[in-house]
């Protein structure tokens, strides 16, 4: 609905692409419809988009949802969930897409590993949004200023890393964009990931509750700030699925959606994601000193050249019908193969010990 790019206080360290803008109404403000008031306060956003945001519940006054005809009063506190605005040129490209679900309002896509979600520096073409622009038959000249579709964002409310596979939901209308953005902001969506990590956590489940922000040493990386003096609040719940001697298969449930959240949180508790080159998982961190074991792991690295993370399930409330939607994506074949090779290794080790 509204572009967060215009406000300096909006932090974009999110895979969930929204944040909250808070406006304090002046003590001398005369009564004025809230859609008109926000239209005056927020630049480059049409009144129709503002009304869609109000209707979706993305706008609240003093903590309560209001209608477009609400008249603002002095000292009102208006909170607005704002999807981040990322302005980039999107060139439609005929890229195969794995569409899990689609209707007039939303689209769920199963992204393969290796595909970037949106254009950026170094990735102007070949992204998911380039493929979606072609699939949805969007014309840059006809659609860019459409009242019914946020062309520059193409309905993006969250994203996953290039080398992470799995599910993403895309809003196909501006109303759906506002509605889904509010759900992600309120943490009412459900997202479960499968991760292979180094080592075996002692317990069967746990929670990592550590702030995440950019590293001061390397701006390309993120790190935890346990005291909360920097970064953004981040919570990851994990549970053990399978112990495989020197690695473990975990289910990770996101409560928040920060950039690289699972990867950073797992590293912070001593269990980096397998073959994650950014966060130390591309080294042999557990196991024996024998050359056969070393060769086994190096072959796995070569055969699975990305971090072992998959966005398996996604749940949200449909913006129009109100129905709860739940989707599941099986592990990609290469990930299944990786797990099977570790299982065979464990089986062999047990046979040697028997």
Backbone torsions as a table, in degrees:
resi	resn	phi	psi	omega
1	UNK	NA	-55.7	-173.8
2	UNK	-124.9	145.3	-173.1
3	UNK	-90.2	119.1	179.9
4	UNK	-71.8	-16.9	-177.0
5	UNK	-57.9	-25.0	-175.2
6	UNK	-76.2	-10.4	-171.9
7	UNK	-117.6	126.1	-175.3
8	UNK	-67.3	-22.7	-174.2
9	UNK	-88.6	4.0	179.2
10	UNK	-90.7	120.9	-179.6
11	UNK	-92.4	128.2	-175.8
12	UNK	-103.2	29.1	176.8
13	UNK	-82.5	51.0	-175.6
14	UNK	-129.7	142.8	162.1
15	UNK	-84.0	-26.7	170.2
16	UNK	-82.4	115.9	-166.0
17	UNK	-91.3	62.6	175.6
18	UNK	-159.7	159.6	175.5
19	UNK	-151.9	-172.0	-175.4
20	UNK	-118.3	131.7	174.4
21	UNK	-105.4	130.0	179.9
22	UNK	-115.8	126.5	-179.5
23	UNK	-118.7	127.2	175.4
24	UNK	-98.3	118.8	-178.7
25	UNK	-69.8	136.6	-178.6
26	UNK	-61.8	148.3	-178.7
27	UNK	-66.8	-17.0	-179.5
28	UNK	-103.4	10.1	-177.7
29	UNK	-67.5	130.7	175.3
30	UNK	-83.0	155.5	-178.9
31	UNK	-55.9	132.0	-177.5
32	UNK	-154.0	138.0	177.2
33	UNK	-53.3	139.9	-174.3
34	UNK	-65.6	-32.7	178.5
35	UNK	-67.0	-37.4	176.2
36	UNK	-69.2	-39.6	-179.4
37	UNK	-62.2	-47.8	-179.7
38	UNK	-69.0	-32.9	177.3
39	UNK	-62.3	-33.4	177.5
40	UNK	-77.2	-31.3	-174.2
41	UNK	-86.8	-28.4	-175.2
42	UNK	-112.1	118.0	-173.8
43	UNK	-77.4	151.9	172.0
44	UNK	60.5	27.4	175.8
45	UNK	-127.0	126.0	-176.5
46	UNK	-72.0	159.9	178.1
47	UNK	-65.1	-32.7	178.1
48	UNK	-63.0	-42.7	179.2
49	UNK	-66.8	-37.8	176.9
50	UNK	-63.2	-42.5	179.0
51	UNK	-64.2	-37.3	176.0
52	UNK	-62.8	-40.1	178.5
53	UNK	-65.0	-40.3	178.0
54	UNK	-64.8	-44.3	-179.6
55	UNK	-62.8	-35.7	-177.4
56	UNK	-77.4	-9.7	-179.0
57	UNK	91.8	8.1	-179.2
58	UNK	-76.8	-10.4	179.1
59	UNK	-117.6	129.2	177.4
60	UNK	-132.4	147.7	177.8
61	UNK	-118.9	120.7	-177.2
62	UNK	52.6	38.2	176.3
63	UNK	83.6	0.0	-177.0
64	UNK	-118.4	146.2	176.5
65	UNK	-72.5	142.0	-178.9
66	UNK	-130.0	172.7	175.2
67	UNK	-102.3	168.8	-176.2
68	UNK	-62.7	-23.9	-178.6
69	UNK	-89.1	3.6	175.6
70	UNK	-61.8	137.3	179.7
71	UNK	-102.4	121.7	-178.4
72	UNK	-65.2	148.7	179.8
73	UNK	-124.2	158.0	178.2
74	UNK	-52.3	136.8	176.7
75	UNK	73.8	4.6	172.7
76	UNK	-58.8	144.7	173.1
77	UNK	-108.5	116.1	-177.6
78	UNK	-105.2	124.7	176.0
79	UNK	-112.1	135.5	-176.9
80	UNK	-130.7	124.1	172.4
81	UNK	-78.1	120.8	-172.6
82	UNK	-115.4	116.5	170.9
83	UNK	-64.0	137.3	177.5
84	UNK	-64.2	138.5	177.1
85	UNK	-98.4	120.0	177.9
86	UNK	-122.3	104.0	-174.1
87	UNK	-87.1	115.9	176.1
88	UNK	-152.3	154.9	179.2
89	UNK	-77.5	130.7	178.4
90	UNK	-114.4	114.2	178.4
91	UNK	-96.8	116.0	179.9
92	UNK	-57.9	132.5	179.1
93	UNK	-134.9	141.9	-180.0
94	UNK	-78.8	86.0	-178.6
95	UNK	-114.7	127.1	179.1
96	UNK	-57.3	132.4	179.0
97	UNK	-123.9	143.7	176.2
98	UNK	-99.5	93.6	-177.4
99	UNK	-85.9	117.3	-179.6
100	UNK	-83.7	-36.7	-178.6
101	UNK	-157.1	147.0	176.1
102	UNK	-156.0	138.4	167.3
103	UNK	-140.0	-162.8	-176.4
104	UNK	-70.9	-16.2	-171.5
105	UNK	-112.0	-35.0	-175.7
106	UNK	-137.7	162.0	177.1
107	UNK	-142.5	133.7	177.2
108	UNK	-113.6	126.4	-177.3
109	UNK	-121.5	144.5	176.7
110	UNK	-100.6	102.0	-174.0
111	UNK	-81.5	132.7	175.7
112	UNK	-78.9	156.4	172.9
113	UNK	-63.2	144.3	179.2
114	UNK	96.8	-11.3	179.3
115	UNK	-98.7	127.1	175.1
116	UNK	-77.0	144.0	-176.1
117	UNK	-73.1	-46.2	-177.1
118	UNK	-139.3	157.4	-179.9
119	UNK	-60.3	150.7	177.3
120	UNK	-167.6	-173.0	179.8
121	UNK	-60.2	122.4	-179.4
122	UNK	87.6	-10.5	179.8
123	UNK	-135.9	64.2	-178.0
124	UNK	-76.8	-21.5	-175.5
125	UNK	-131.4	167.9	173.8
126	UNK	76.5	13.0	-177.4
127	UNK	-91.3	170.5	177.9
128	UNK	-58.4	-42.4	-178.9
129	UNK	-67.9	-32.4	174.0
130	UNK	-61.5	-43.2	178.7
131	UNK	-67.5	-38.5	178.7
132	UNK	-66.9	-37.3	178.5
133	UNK	-60.5	-38.7	177.7
134	UNK	-71.7	-45.7	-177.2
135	UNK	-61.4	-40.2	-178.3
136	UNK	-85.7	3.2	177.8
137	UNK	56.2	46.8	-179.6
138	UNK	-87.3	131.6	176.8
139	UNK	-102.2	118.9	-178.2
140	UNK	-53.5	-31.6	-176.1
141	UNK	-82.7	-31.8	-177.0
142	UNK	-92.1	-28.4	-171.2
143	UNK	-96.9	-24.9	-169.4
144	UNK	-53.8	-37.1	-177.3
145	UNK	-104.5	16.9	-178.2
146	UNK	-63.7	140.0	177.0
147	UNK	-76.4	-20.1	-172.7
148	UNK	-99.1	-5.6	-177.2
149	UNK	-147.1	132.3	179.2
150	UNK	-85.8	86.1	-170.8
151	UNK	-60.6	-45.4	-174.1
152	UNK	-63.3	-28.4	178.8
153	UNK	-97.6	-20.2	-176.8
154	UNK	51.5	37.7	173.4
155	UNK	70.0	23.3	-177.0
156	UNK	-80.7	121.2	178.7
157	UNK	-115.6	-12.5	173.5
158	UNK	-157.9	170.6	-179.7
159	UNK	-148.5	163.4	173.7
160	UNK	-128.3	157.5	-175.6
161	UNK	-61.3	158.0	-179.9
162	UNK	-51.7	-48.5	-174.2
163	UNK	-90.5	6.1	173.1
164	UNK	-94.2	133.5	176.7
165	UNK	-96.1	162.9	172.2
166	UNK	127.9	-163.4	-163.8
167	UNK	-88.6	139.6	173.8
168	UNK	-136.5	143.0	173.1
169	UNK	-104.9	138.7	179.9
170	UNK	-120.3	132.2	176.1
171	UNK	-83.6	132.7	-179.1
172	UNK	-99.1	-8.5	175.5
173	UNK	-133.1	161.9	-179.2
174	UNK	-66.5	-35.3	177.5
175	UNK	-63.9	-43.8	178.4
176	UNK	-63.4	-36.6	178.2
177	UNK	-60.2	-47.8	179.4
178	UNK	-64.1	-42.8	-177.4
179	UNK	-64.9	-46.8	179.8
180	UNK	-67.8	-38.2	177.6
181	UNK	-58.9	-40.5	178.4
182	UNK	-64.2	-40.3	178.9
183	UNK	-63.6	-43.5	179.3
184	UNK	-66.5	-38.5	179.3
185	UNK	-65.6	-39.1	-179.2
186	UNK	-82.6	-2.3	-179.5
187	UNK	61.2	36.3	177.4
188	UNK	-96.9	-2.2	171.3
189	UNK	-79.8	164.0	175.3
190	UNK	-125.7	133.1	-178.8
191	UNK	-141.6	125.5	178.4
192	UNK	-122.6	134.6	179.4
193	UNK	-116.5	151.8	169.6
194	UNK	-105.1	128.1	-179.1
195	UNK	-131.7	135.5	168.1
196	UNK	-98.5	125.7	-176.8
197	UNK	-124.4	158.9	176.3
198	UNK	-74.5	139.5	175.5
199	UNK	84.7	175.9	178.8
200	UNK	-124.6	106.6	175.0
201	UNK	-55.7	144.7	-176.1
202	UNK	-67.0	-38.7	-178.1
203	UNK	-92.3	173.5	-179.5
204	UNK	-89.8	-15.8	179.1
205	UNK	-159.5	164.8	179.8
206	UNK	-174.3	176.9	179.3
207	UNK	-134.0	133.4	173.7
208	UNK	-105.9	117.4	-178.3
209	UNK	-122.5	82.9	-177.1
210	UNK	-137.2	137.3	178.1
211	UNK	-64.1	145.5	179.7
212	UNK	-124.1	134.6	176.6
213	UNK	-152.6	173.9	178.8
214	UNK	-63.4	143.8	176.0
215	UNK	-71.0	138.7	177.7
216	UNK	-76.3	-16.1	-179.4
217	UNK	-90.8	-33.0	-178.5
218	UNK	-144.1	109.7	-174.8
219	UNK	-68.8	-10.3	177.2
220	UNK	-83.8	-11.8	-177.9
221	UNK	-112.1	161.9	174.7
222	UNK	-118.5	158.5	-178.3
223	UNK	-146.9	169.7	179.6
224	UNK	-93.9	148.6	174.8
225	UNK	-126.9	87.9	-172.1
226	UNK	-56.2	-31.6	-176.8
227	UNK	-84.1	-5.7	178.9
228	UNK	74.7	14.3	-179.2
229	UNK	-77.9	-14.6	176.6
230	UNK	-141.8	167.7	174.5
231	UNK	78.1	-164.9	-176.9
232	UNK	-120.8	147.0	177.4
233	UNK	-58.9	131.2	-177.9
234	UNK	-143.7	135.1	-179.0
235	UNK	-134.0	126.6	175.6
236	UNK	-125.5	126.4	174.7
237	UNK	-100.8	135.1	-179.9
238	UNK	-131.4	153.5	175.6
239	UNK	-143.7	148.4	-177.4
240	UNK	-75.9	130.2	173.8
241	UNK	-102.4	-41.1	-176.0
242	UNK	-160.7	132.3	175.7
243	UNK	-94.9	128.5	-175.1
244	UNK	-127.2	50.4	-179.8
245	UNK	65.3	-85.1	-172.2
246	UNK	-100.5	-4.3	173.5
247	UNK	-135.3	165.9	177.9
248	UNK	-135.9	147.9	174.4
249	UNK	-101.0	120.2	-176.3
250	UNK	-117.7	152.5	165.7
251	UNK	-102.2	125.2	-179.5
252	UNK	-115.3	126.7	-179.6
253	UNK	-109.1	124.2	179.9
254	UNK	-84.9	126.8	169.6
255	UNK	-94.4	-33.9	174.4
256	UNK	-122.1	173.2	-178.0
257	UNK	-132.0	75.8	179.1
258	UNK	-94.4	157.8	179.0
259	UNK	-59.0	128.2	178.7
260	UNK	59.7	25.8	-169.1
261	UNK	-55.7	-54.1	-177.5
262	UNK	-63.0	-41.9	-177.8
263	UNK	-62.9	-43.6	-179.6
264	UNK	-70.7	-44.2	-179.6
265	UNK	-63.7	-42.4	179.8
266	UNK	-65.5	-40.0	176.0
267	UNK	-61.2	-38.5	-175.2
268	UNK	-66.7	-22.8	179.2
269	UNK	-104.1	14.5	174.5
270	UNK	85.0	17.2	-179.1
271	UNK	-133.6	70.7	-179.7
272	UNK	-59.6	150.7	176.4
273	UNK	-65.5	136.7	-177.3
274	UNK	-57.1	130.2	178.1
275	UNK	61.6	29.6	175.0
276	UNK	-89.6	100.6	-174.1
277	UNK	-67.4	-27.0	-179.0
278	UNK	-74.5	-31.6	-173.2
279	UNK	-120.9	29.7	168.9
280	UNK	84.2	5.5	-178.1
281	UNK	-84.1	-1.1	-179.0
282	UNK	-93.0	17.1	176.0
283	UNK	-120.3	156.2	178.9
284	UNK	-77.2	102.8	-173.3
285	UNK	-97.4	-21.3	179.6
286	UNK	-137.8	149.3	174.9
287	UNK	131.6	-164.8	-175.1
288	UNK	-94.6	172.7	179.2
289	UNK	-94.1	-1.3	-175.3
290	UNK	-70.6	143.8	-175.7
291	UNK	-65.2	-31.8	179.5
292	UNK	-64.9	-39.6	178.0
293	UNK	-66.6	-43.9	178.6
294	UNK	-58.5	-43.7	179.3
295	UNK	-65.8	-38.1	178.5
296	UNK	-58.7	-48.9	-178.0
297	UNK	-68.4	-40.8	179.2
298	UNK	-63.6	-34.6	174.5
299	UNK	-65.5	-37.3	176.9
300	UNK	-65.0	-43.5	176.9
301	UNK	-56.2	-45.5	-177.3
302	UNK	-67.8	-37.8	-177.7
303	UNK	-81.7	-15.7	179.4
304	UNK	-133.0	74.8	-171.0
305	UNK	-81.2	53.8	175.6
306	UNK	-163.9	169.9	179.5
307	UNK	-74.8	147.6	-172.7
308	UNK	-87.5	78.8	-177.8
309	UNK	-142.8	131.4	-175.9
310	UNK	-138.4	126.5	177.1
311	UNK	-80.3	94.7	-168.3
312	UNK	-82.5	-45.8	-177.3
313	UNK	-125.2	151.4	179.7
314	UNK	-144.9	128.7	178.5
315	UNK	-132.7	141.0	178.3
316	UNK	-159.3	166.0	176.6
317	UNK	-91.7	128.6	-179.0
318	UNK	-61.2	129.8	-174.7
319	UNK	-60.4	-28.9	-175.5
320	UNK	-103.0	-48.8	-176.1
321	UNK	-80.8	-23.1	-176.5
322	UNK	79.2	2.2	-179.2
323	UNK	-78.1	141.1	176.2
324	UNK	-76.1	126.9	-178.1
325	UNK	-111.1	133.0	179.0
326	UNK	-131.6	132.0	-178.2
327	UNK	-130.0	150.8	-178.0
328	UNK	-133.9	139.7	178.6
329	UNK	-125.1	118.9	179.5
330	UNK	-65.8	158.0	176.8
331	UNK	-58.5	138.2	175.5
332	UNK	-59.7	154.4	-177.8
333	UNK	-53.5	-40.4	-178.0
334	UNK	-67.8	-30.4	176.9
335	UNK	-73.2	-43.1	176.9
336	UNK	-59.2	-40.1	179.3
337	UNK	-63.5	-40.8	177.7
338	UNK	-59.9	-45.6	179.7
339	UNK	-63.7	-43.6	-179.2
340	UNK	-62.1	-38.0	-180.0
341	UNK	-66.1	-37.6	176.0
342	UNK	-68.5	-38.4	178.3
343	UNK	-61.9	-43.1	179.0
344	UNK	-64.1	-37.0	178.6
345	UNK	-63.9	-45.3	179.2
346	UNK	-61.7	-43.4	179.2
347	UNK	-60.0	-43.1	179.7
348	UNK	-63.9	-41.5	-179.6
349	UNK	-64.0	-39.7	179.3
350	UNK	-67.1	-35.8	178.6
351	UNK	-66.0	-37.2	178.8
352	UNK	-66.8	-31.7	-176.1
353	UNK	-86.0	-14.8	-177.4
354	UNK	-84.4	NA	NA
